[in-house]
Amino acid sequence: MKKALSILFAVLFVIVLQAQEESNNTNVSTYYLIRHAEKVKSEDPNPVLHPDGELRAKRWAEIFKNIKFDAIYSTDYIRTRNTAAPTAKSQGVDVVLYDPKGIDYKKFLAETKGKTVLIVGHSNTIPYFVNNLIGKEKYQDIEYTNNGNLYIVEINNCTVSDKVLYLK
């Protein structure tokens, strides 16, 4: 009986250690990608957020409150920076500016390996970014009136999973 209990304890100990190791796995990279919130319609190429967009940016921060981001990236536009700002502020993370035309995706993946990252961009840059992360042409430009897509990409060694959710 003692031998059976010892074996059972050893097996349970190994299972707990494996579960803990998986939860602390630094090989898992998780990316959350969103388009900027609603902007003011104007001729200005760099408009501010519409009041509805300001509310959406705050909702994103609420949605992301239980996700600990290691980094938050935004393009250098008022609307994207202001969409990222509430989440960055609530998490105490600085926003890193990026140029979607100048990204070296291999370097980006290497620099963010094992991290949880939020990326804020545009209707045409976010799907392109996701496609580069997953290594295939899957997503098209986001409809102009759609500011609620959330793309989630998880990379665990050689396994890549992706999904898109729509949040109103």
Backbone torsions as a table, in degrees:
resi	resn	phi	psi	omega
1	MET	NA	-44.6	179.8
2	LYS	-62.6	-38.1	-179.7
3	LYS	-65.8	-41.5	178.8
4	ALA	-64.0	-42.4	177.8
5	LEU	-64.7	-39.2	178.4
6	SER	-62.8	-42.6	179.0
7	ILE	-65.2	-44.3	178.7
8	LEU	-60.2	-44.7	178.7
9	PHE	-61.1	-43.4	-179.7
10	ALA	-63.1	-42.3	178.9
11	VAL	-64.0	-46.6	178.3
12	LEU	-61.3	-40.0	179.7
13	PHE	-61.2	-44.9	179.3
14	VAL	-63.9	-42.1	179.1
15	ILE	-61.9	-44.0	178.7
16	VAL	-63.9	-42.3	178.4
17	LEU	-63.1	-41.2	178.3
18	GLN	-64.8	-41.6	179.2
19	ALA	-63.4	-42.4	179.4
20	GLN	-65.2	-40.9	179.1
21	GLU	-62.6	-42.0	178.8
22	GLU	-64.7	-39.0	-179.3
23	SER	-70.5	-23.6	178.7
24	ASN	-101.5	14.3	-175.1
25	ASN	-63.7	116.4	-179.6
26	THR	-85.8	3.8	176.5
27	ASN	-87.3	-11.7	-178.2
28	VAL	-89.0	121.9	176.2
29	SER	-111.3	132.3	179.8
30	THR	-125.9	129.0	-177.4
31	TYR	-120.1	130.8	174.7
32	TYR	-113.1	124.2	-176.6
33	LEU	-124.6	129.7	179.3
34	ILE	-134.9	154.0	171.2
35	ARG	-83.4	154.9	175.9
36	HIS	-56.9	156.1	178.3
37	ALA	-72.7	174.7	-176.8
38	GLU	-55.8	133.4	-180.0
39	LYS	-107.0	162.3	173.6
40	VAL	-70.3	132.8	178.3
41	LYS	-80.6	117.8	-179.5
42	SER	-158.8	175.4	176.8
43	GLU	-80.9	-11.0	179.0
44	ASP	-66.2	126.6	179.7
45	PRO	-72.5	-8.7	-179.0
46	ASN	-132.0	63.3	-175.0
47	PRO	-75.6	162.1	175.7
48	VAL	-81.9	173.7	175.9
49	LEU	-75.1	143.3	170.8
50	HIS	-69.1	155.9	175.8
51	PRO	-52.4	-36.7	175.1
52	ASP	-63.5	-35.7	177.9
53	GLY	-68.3	-38.0	176.8
54	GLU	-62.2	-40.0	177.0
55	LEU	-65.2	-41.8	179.5
56	ARG	-63.3	-41.2	179.4
57	ALA	-60.1	-40.0	176.9
58	LYS	-68.0	-35.9	177.4
59	ARG	-66.1	-38.6	176.4
60	TRP	-58.9	-43.8	179.3
61	ALA	-59.8	-39.3	178.3
62	GLU	-67.7	-43.1	178.8
63	ILE	-61.8	-39.0	-176.7
64	PHE	-88.2	4.5	-172.2
65	LYS	-59.7	-27.9	-179.5
66	ASN	-97.4	8.2	177.1
67	ILE	-109.0	124.0	179.9
68	LYS	-91.9	107.6	179.5
69	PHE	-83.9	135.1	173.8
70	ASP	-84.4	-26.7	-179.1
71	ALA	-154.1	149.5	175.6
72	ILE	-130.7	125.1	-178.7
73	TYR	-113.0	144.3	177.4
74	SER	-145.9	147.3	170.0
75	THR	-70.7	164.8	-173.9
76	ASP	-90.5	61.8	174.7
77	TYR	-127.3	149.9	-179.1
78	ILE	-55.8	-45.9	-175.6
79	ARG	-65.1	-35.6	179.6
80	THR	-78.0	-42.2	178.1
81	ARG	-61.6	-41.2	-179.5
82	ASN	-72.5	-24.3	174.0
83	THR	-72.6	-39.3	-179.6
84	ALA	-76.1	-27.2	-170.0
85	ALA	-55.9	-48.6	-178.4
86	PRO	-61.3	-38.6	178.1
87	THR	-68.3	-44.9	179.5
88	ALA	-60.4	-44.4	-179.2
89	LYS	-63.7	-45.3	-177.6
90	SER	-66.7	-23.9	-178.2
91	GLN	-104.0	-4.9	-179.9
92	GLY	66.8	35.5	-179.0
93	VAL	-115.9	133.4	175.9
94	ASP	-74.1	147.4	176.8
95	VAL	-87.0	127.7	177.6
96	VAL	-97.6	126.7	179.8
97	LEU	-84.5	140.9	177.9
98	TYR	-136.2	156.2	176.2
99	ASP	-105.9	112.4	-176.3
100	PRO	-62.4	-20.3	179.2
101	LYS	-83.7	-16.7	-174.4
102	GLY	-115.5	21.3	-176.7
103	ILE	-82.6	131.8	169.5
104	ASP	-95.8	101.3	-171.8
105	TYR	-65.1	-35.0	177.0
106	LYS	-62.8	-44.0	179.0
107	LYS	-66.0	-42.7	178.7
108	PHE	-59.4	-46.7	179.7
109	LEU	-62.0	-39.8	179.4
110	ALA	-66.5	-42.3	-178.5
111	GLU	-69.7	-25.8	-176.7
112	THR	-107.5	10.1	-179.1
113	LYS	-58.3	130.4	178.4
114	GLY	79.6	8.8	-177.1
115	LYS	-112.0	165.8	173.7
116	THR	-111.5	122.6	-167.8
117	VAL	-131.3	137.3	170.9
118	LEU	-104.4	134.1	178.9
119	ILE	-126.9	126.0	-180.0
120	VAL	-114.4	128.6	-178.0
121	GLY	-147.7	-138.9	-170.2
122	HIS	-128.3	173.8	-176.0
123	SER	-60.3	-28.2	-179.9
124	ASN	-101.2	-25.4	-175.9
125	THR	-85.9	-32.7	-178.4
126	ILE	-66.4	-49.2	177.1
127	PRO	-59.5	-38.7	178.1
128	TYR	-63.0	-41.2	178.7
129	PHE	-62.3	-47.7	179.6
130	VAL	-59.3	-47.2	-179.5
131	ASN	-57.2	-38.4	178.5
132	ASN	-70.7	-35.2	177.6
133	LEU	-67.3	-40.2	-176.7
134	ILE	-89.3	-11.2	176.3
135	GLY	76.9	24.4	175.0
136	LYS	-155.1	157.7	179.7
137	GLU	-85.6	93.6	-176.5
138	LYS	-115.3	-38.5	-172.5
139	TYR	-107.1	140.9	178.6
140	GLN	-101.2	171.2	177.0
141	ASP	-52.7	146.9	179.2
142	ILE	-80.6	139.6	176.7
143	GLU	-55.5	143.5	-176.7
144	TYR	-55.4	-35.4	-176.6
145	THR	-87.6	0.7	-176.3
146	ASN	-101.7	110.0	176.7
147	ASN	-115.3	14.8	-172.3
148	GLY	-114.6	9.5	178.6
149	ASN	-74.9	137.9	172.8
150	LEU	-124.7	114.6	176.9
151	TYR	-97.9	135.4	177.7
152	ILE	-125.7	124.0	178.7
153	VAL	-122.0	129.6	176.7
154	GLU	-122.3	128.9	179.4
155	ILE	-120.6	119.3	179.4
156	ASN	-124.8	99.3	-173.9
157	ASN	56.7	-111.3	-177.8
158	CYS	-98.6	0.4	-178.6
159	THR	-96.2	125.6	-179.9
160	VAL	-120.7	128.4	174.8
161	SER	-126.6	148.2	179.7
162	ASP	-145.5	152.0	174.7
163	LYS	-155.8	160.1	176.9
164	VAL	-128.2	135.8	177.0
165	LEU	-119.8	149.7	175.4
166	TYR	-113.1	122.0	-179.8
167	LEU	-113.1	124.4	-179.5
168	LYS	-75.5	NA	NA
